[in-house]
Amino acid sequence: MQSIEWDDFQRVELRVGTVVSAEPNAKALKPAYVLRVDLGELGVKTSSAQLTAHYRCDELIGRQVLCVCNFAPKRIAGVRSEILVTGVHDAADKVVLTGFDKPLPNGARLA
């Protein structure tokens, strides 16, 4: 594993947001959802996320997630994805969302 400096890590803007809507992304080659995430002062941002193995749309609404907010927007299956919602692949290579055990303000930055 290659080491990085603290300044490198600080350049990645990881913030808490709350999912306000989730719907299937009909244009995605692999099953995915279009998420709208409230990031507080940053506003509501859109992401396409392959979360269908473990989550239904209704389960995602109201859930707090950790997002990378300073990637350049990228078009994914017809969606302008403005953020990356973070997660980890499980043993079956399906994404499990990064989460929190206490409520946090939208837009709070990972410290």
MOMO-V166547 format. One record per residue. RES is the residue in one letter. SS is DSSP state (H for helix, E for strand, - for the rest). PHI is phi in radians with two decimals (999 if undefined). PSI is psi in whole degrees, -180 to 180 (999 if undefined). Layout:
BEGIN
RES;SS;PHI;PSI
RES;SS;PHI;PSI
END
This chain:
BEGIN
M;-;999;135
Q;-;-1.53;133
S;-;-1.38;150
I;-;-2.18;164
E;-;-1.54;158
W;H;-0.97;-40
D;H;-1.06;-35
D;H;-1.08;-46
F;H;-1.11;-41
Q;H;-1.14;-22
R;-;-1.23;-23
V;-;-1.44;117
E;-;-1.60;98
L;E;-1.75;120
R;E;-2.32;154
V;E;-1.47;137
G;E;-2.48;163
T;E;-1.97;129
V;E;-1.20;122
V;E;-1.82;-20
S;E;-2.70;153
A;E;-2.62;132
E;E;-2.58;154
P;E;-1.08;143
N;-;-1.65;98
A;-;-1.11;-23
K;-;-1.55;-8
A;-;-1.24;138
L;-;-1.22;-39
K;-;-1.82;142
P;-;-0.92;132
A;-;-2.66;164
Y;E;-2.02;151
V;E;-1.67;118
L;E;-1.89;144
R;E;-2.02;125
V;E;-2.14;126
D;E;-1.44;116
L;-;-1.93;32
G;H;1.10;-123
E;H;-1.06;-21
L;H;-1.44;-11
G;-;1.55;-170
V;E;-1.65;126
K;E;-2.08;157
T;E;-1.88;146
S;E;-2.57;145
S;E;-1.79;127
A;E;-2.39;135
Q;-;-1.51;81
L;-;-2.08;9
T;-;-1.20;-20
A;-;-1.19;-36
H;-;-1.99;-12
Y;-;-2.34;142
R;-;-1.69;158
C;H;-0.94;-46
D;H;-1.14;-27
E;H;-1.30;-24
L;H;-1.43;-30
I;-;-1.12;127
G;-;1.58;-10
R;-;-1.39;138
Q;E;-1.54;138
V;E;-2.33;161
L;E;-1.81;126
C;E;-2.16;142
V;E;-1.46;121
C;-;-1.86;-6
N;-;-2.04;26
F;-;-1.38;151
A;-;-1.15;143
P;-;-0.98;148
K;E;-2.42;137
R;E;-1.45;122
I;E;-2.23;114
A;-;0.85;48
G;-;1.44;1
V;E;-1.97;134
R;E;-1.43;98
S;E;-1.47;116
E;-;-1.72;-19
I;-;-2.41;162
L;E;-1.96;117
V;E;-1.42;126
T;-;-1.53;151
G;E;-2.92;-180
V;E;-2.28;141
H;E;-1.32;134
D;-;-1.47;-172
A;-;-1.09;-25
A;-;-1.64;10
D;-;1.17;29
K;-;-1.85;144
V;E;-1.36;130
V;E;-1.94;125
L;E;-1.14;146
T;-;-1.23;137
G;-;-2.47;-179
F;-;-2.30;151
D;-;-1.72;-2
K;-;-2.39;148
P;-;-1.13;144
L;-;-2.29;156
P;-;-1.23;140
N;-;-1.04;135
G;-;1.62;-8
A;-;-1.05;137
R;E;-1.65;140
L;-;-1.04;128
A;-;-1.77;999
END
